[in-house]
Amino acid sequence: MKIGLYFGTFNPIHVGHLIIANHMAEHADLDQIWMVVTPHNPLKKKSTLLDDYHRLQMVHLATEDFPKIKPSDIEFKLSQPNYTVNTLVYLEEKYPNYEFSLIMGEDNLKSLHKWKNYEAILAHHEIYVYPRLEAKGSAEEAISTDAYNLDLKILQKFGTKIHMIDAPVVEISSTFIRENIKKGKNVQPLLPAKVWEYIDHNNFYKK
């Protein structure tokens, strides 16, 4: 089974995340999409995150009507702060019959060279890339320019493992949603209905 791993803090999960996940499930050669809730991204301040359990619960609520999209708390079991390469090693050991790939935006692809052991990731896993407005371009443009410090040899060696997927361009930000909830603005159209109800019931992001 081919699993696409869509990592995120999902703070909160919004309709943009679901649009991308569903497009990958329906239009890429992936059997399932696992929404991997990140307990602590090393590049973000942990203090800005809602409690891990609440973010996982919101992903459950958002995906329960999508049989190909599954919430995952796999990183909750790993020491923090965690790195993607560690998660991949753990998953390969736990699910030896599954094939794991990464799902990321073009902006993340361009910074892939900053990831811990990124060459090991490219050597063993395929990457499915969705477009971002600020990062339009081909796979070669995205990963081979000097501006992004990726060597042409790496492109030649691993380029076939990088798949540019023509998914809808969705520019919705969890930060924007949090800030506008705090301001008392109506953000309901940006959230799955059950997620909005959960946020509103628990008075999240209002302070």
Buried (B, 14 or more C-beta within 10 A) or exposed (E): EEBBBBBBBBBBBBBBBBBBBBBBBEEBEBEBBBBBBBBBBEEEEEEEBBEBEBBBBBBBBBBEEBEBBBBBBBBBEBEEBBBBBBBBBBBBEEEEEBBBBBBBBBBBBBBBBEBEBBBEBBEBBBBBBBBBEEBEBEBEBBBBBEEBEBEEEBBEEBBEBBBBBEBEBBEBEBEBBBEBBEEEEEBEEBBBEBBBEBBBEBEBBEE
